[in-house]
Amino acid sequence: MAEITASVIEKAQRKAAKESIRINKALGLPYHVVRRGYLYLIEADGTSKKIKKVVFGLRRIDLNHIKLKDGKYKIQIVRRP
């Protein structure tokens, strides 16, 4: 079984976020993003409005392995130096 590294997971997350933003723009729907510690509402025309300060910041985990509930997959998180 091939191991999934953190970079693969991050790349998949970035791709999914870009795709969802593209779909929301096409449908004319607003979406939310976090920038510089604040939550922003981005309208379909590109205008942004600051909503509020975020409650939680970024958290880093210090795990090498994560085992999913069904036991079939094993994800190895590679620590960055």
C-alpha positions as CSV (number, residue, x, y, z in Angstrom):
1,M,0.0,0.0,0.0
2,A,1.4,3.4,-0.9
3,E,1.8,5.9,1.9
4,I,0.1,9.3,1.6
5,T,2.3,12.2,2.7
6,A,1.3,15.5,4.1
7,S,2.1,17.3,0.8
8,V,-0.3,15.1,-1.1
9,I,-3.1,15.8,1.4
10,E,-2.3,19.6,1.3
11,K,-2.3,19.6,-2.5
12,A,-5.7,17.8,-2.6
13,Q,-7.2,20.2,-0.1
14,R,-5.9,23.2,-2.1
15,K,-7.4,21.8,-5.3
16,A,-10.8,21.1,-3.7
17,A,-10.9,24.6,-2.2
18,K,-10.1,26.2,-5.6
19,E,-12.8,24.1,-7.3
20,S,-15.5,25.0,-4.7
21,I,-14.7,28.7,-5.1
22,R,-14.9,28.4,-8.9
23,I,-18.3,26.7,-8.6
24,N,-19.6,29.2,-6.1
25,K,-18.6,32.1,-8.4
26,A,-20.3,30.4,-11.4
27,L,-23.5,30.0,-9.4
28,G,-23.3,33.6,-8.1
29,L,-23.0,32.5,-4.5
30,P,-20.8,34.1,-1.8
31,Y,-18.2,32.2,0.1
32,H,-16.1,32.7,3.2
33,V,-12.3,32.8,3.6
34,V,-10.0,33.4,6.6
35,R,-7.3,36.0,6.0
36,R,-5.0,37.7,8.5
37,G,-7.0,36.4,11.4
38,Y,-10.4,37.6,10.2
39,L,-13.4,35.9,8.5
40,Y,-14.3,37.5,5.2
41,L,-17.4,37.1,3.1
42,I,-16.5,37.2,-0.6
43,E,-19.3,38.0,-3.0
44,A,-19.6,36.6,-6.5
45,D,-18.5,39.9,-8.0
46,G,-15.2,39.8,-6.0
47,T,-16.1,42.4,-3.2
48,S,-15.1,41.3,0.3
49,K,-16.6,42.2,3.6
50,K,-14.9,41.6,7.0
51,I,-17.3,39.6,9.2
52,K,-15.5,39.0,12.5
53,K,-12.2,38.0,14.1
54,V,-11.6,34.3,14.1
55,V,-11.9,32.4,17.4
56,F,-9.3,29.8,16.8
57,G,-5.9,30.1,15.1
58,L,-4.0,27.5,13.2
59,R,-3.0,24.4,15.1
60,R,-0.2,22.1,14.2
61,I,-0.4,18.4,15.1
62,D,2.6,16.4,16.1
63,L,1.7,12.9,14.9
64,N,3.6,10.6,12.6
65,H,0.8,8.2,11.8
66,I,-3.0,8.6,11.7
67,K,-5.1,5.4,11.5
68,L,-8.6,5.8,10.0
69,K,-11.6,4.1,11.7
70,D,-12.1,1.3,9.2
71,G,-8.5,0.2,9.5
72,K,-7.9,-0.1,5.7
73,Y,-5.8,3.0,5.3
74,K,-2.8,4.3,7.0
75,I,-1.7,7.9,6.5
76,Q,1.8,8.9,7.4
77,I,2.3,12.6,8.2
78,V,5.8,13.7,7.5
79,R,7.1,16.4,9.8
80,R,8.6,19.4,8.2
81,P,12.0,20.6,9.5
